[in-house]
Amino acid sequence: MAYRTEHDVLGNIKINADAYYGSETERARQNFPISGIRVQDEFIRAYAVLKAAAAMANIKAGKLDKKRGNAIIKAASHIADGNLMDQFVLDVFQAGAGTSTNMNLNEVIANKAIEMLHGKKGDYKLVHPNDHVNMSQSTNDTYHCVIRISSYDYIGKWLIPALENLEKSLEVKSSEFKDIYKIGRTHLQDAVPMTLGQEFSGYAGSVRHVKDELKRAIESMLELPLGGTAIGTELNTPKHYKEYAIKELDRLTGHKFYLSKNIFAAMQSEHAELEVANALDDVAIAVNRIANDIRLLGSGPRAGLNELVLPAVQPGSSIMPGKINPSMAEMLNMVCFNVMGSMHAVREAANAGQLELNVFMPVIAYNMLFSVKILSNGINAFNSLCIIGIKPNKKEIKRNLEMDTSLVTALSPYIGYSKAAEIAVKAYNEGKSIKQVCMELNIMEKGKLERILDPARQAGAGKEK
C-alpha cells in the first residue's frame, strides 16, 4: 500500500495515499476501534450541508476568498449527495464532542477541494482543513447543529410518514370491524362488550397522539446554536456570519431554522434533544403496546384468545411443524425495546454535560438517528405485513361474547349490583350464558331482557337517548 506522510501537533503520521481523510482522522481511527459501527451516512451528509453553508457565509462576509471557498462548497456538496461515504471511517464511540468526526469532514472536504483545484492530497496550502473548511466554526457549535438538522430531516421524512401510514391502516381496520361485537377485557379478565372496531380505533388514536407529540417536539430542533464556536461567545466569526450561514442552510435544506436566543444554553444543555428523545420514547411505548395486544389477540390457535388471524409470513418453529408465530409483532417489540434503551442512553448523556459544553454529543447523535431508522422501518414492516392483512376470527369472537358473564353489568340498574353478581357467579359455575340464567330465574320479560343484554346497545351502538 502506498502512503503519504502528514504532520500535525503530535508529529508525523502515515496515511493511505488514496485516502481523502488526513492525520486527525487517522489518529482517531487507530485510537477508537471500539464497536465497528460507523457514524451514520445521514449525519455525515447533513454535516457536509452545514460545511457548504458555512463556506458560503464566509465568502459573503468577505473572510474566505471565492476560488478556495467555491472549491470547498463543491466538495461539501459532492459529499452531501452521498459520495465518498467510504472516507468516513470513524467509530461512533470516539473522543467527546465529536471533534474527530468534524475533522474527518474537514479533511475529506479539504482534500477533495484540493483535488478540484488540481493539487495533490495533503497540500493544505491550497485548502486547509482547519483554516478554511472549519472557518468560523467549532465542533462544539456545529456538532450540536448537525444533530438537529439530521434528526429533524430524518424524522420528518421517515418516521412521521410511517406513523401516518400505521394510523391510516388502523383507522381502516376500525371501520372494517365496526359491526363485529366482542368481549372487552380489563385486567386480562372478561369485561363488558365492545366492537373490534372500537378496539382498533383506540390503537389508531394512540398512534395519532404520539405522532402529534413528535411533530411538536421536532420543532425544537429548528433552533441552532450556529456561530457559537468554542463556548458560545462567537469567537473568530465575522460580522453577520451566523445570519448568512443560517440563510444558506435554509436554502440548501428547504427547512426554516432559526438562531438560538441563548447560544450558551443550547451548547451547555440538550433541551431540544431531550424533548425529541422523550417523544421517541413515547412512540416506542405506544407501538410496543399495540404489538403486544395484536400478539395476545392472535394467540392460539387452540389454546389462546384466537380472536385475530394474523398474516402468516414465515414458519414459526424449527422443530414444531406447522407452527406460525406473530413474527412481525415480535420484531416490532424488539425494535421498541432497543429504542427505549437508546433514549435512556440519550438522557444519561444529556445529564452528564458539564460547564460550557456537553461533550457526549456523538452517542446522542447515533442513538437518535439509529432509533428513528429502526422505528421507521419496523413500523412500516409491521403495518404492511401484519396490520393490513389482519382478519377477525368471527366464530371465536362470537363464542366468547355469548359466554361473557360481564354482560350482566347492564342489568345492575334494573335488579341491583348484588343480584347481578349472583347471576354472574351462577352462569360461570354452571357453564351457562347470562341470558340462559336470567330466563331460568324469570327475572324479567324476555323482550326487555334481550334488549338490555344486546351487545350492540352495551357497546354504544343502540344506546338510548
Secondary structure as GFF3:
##gff-version 3
##sequence-region A 1 465
A	DSSP	beta_strand	3	8	.	.	.	ID=ss1
A	DSSP	beta_strand	11	16	.	.	.	ID=ss2
A	DSSP	alpha_helix	23	31	.	.	.	ID=ss3
A	DSSP	alpha_helix	41	60	.	.	.	ID=ss4
A	DSSP	alpha_helix	66	80	.	.	.	ID=ss5
A	DSSP	three_ten_helix	85	87	.	.	.	ID=ss6
A	DSSP	three_ten_helix	96	98	.	.	.	ID=ss7
A	DSSP	alpha_helix	99	116	.	.	.	ID=ss8
A	DSSP	pi_helix	129	133	.	.	.	ID=ss9
A	DSSP	alpha_helix	139	154	.	.	.	ID=ss10
A	DSSP	pi_helix	155	159	.	.	.	ID=ss11
A	DSSP	alpha_helix	160	176	.	.	.	ID=ss12
A	DSSP	beta_strand	181	186	.	.	.	ID=ss13
A	DSSP	beta_strand	189	195	.	.	.	ID=ss14
A	DSSP	alpha_helix	196	218	.	.	.	ID=ss15
A	DSSP	three_ten_helix	219	222	.	.	.	ID=ss16
A	DSSP	beta_strand	223	224	.	.	.	ID=ss17
A	DSSP	alpha_helix	241	253	.	.	.	ID=ss18
A	DSSP	beta_strand	258	259	.	.	.	ID=ss19
A	DSSP	alpha_helix	263	268	.	.	.	ID=ss20
A	DSSP	alpha_helix	271	297	.	.	.	ID=ss21
A	DSSP	beta_strand	308	309	.	.	.	ID=ss22
A	DSSP	alpha_helix	327	351	.	.	.	ID=ss23
A	DSSP	alpha_helix	361	385	.	.	.	ID=ss24
A	DSSP	three_ten_helix	387	389	.	.	.	ID=ss25
A	DSSP	beta_strand	391	392	.	.	.	ID=ss26
A	DSSP	alpha_helix	394	402	.	.	.	ID=ss27
A	DSSP	three_ten_helix	405	411	.	.	.	ID=ss28
A	DSSP	alpha_helix	412	415	.	.	.	ID=ss29
A	DSSP	alpha_helix	417	430	.	.	.	ID=ss30
A	DSSP	alpha_helix	434	441	.	.	.	ID=ss31
A	DSSP	alpha_helix	446	453	.	.	.	ID=ss32
A	DSSP	alpha_helix	455	458	.	.	.	ID=ss33
###
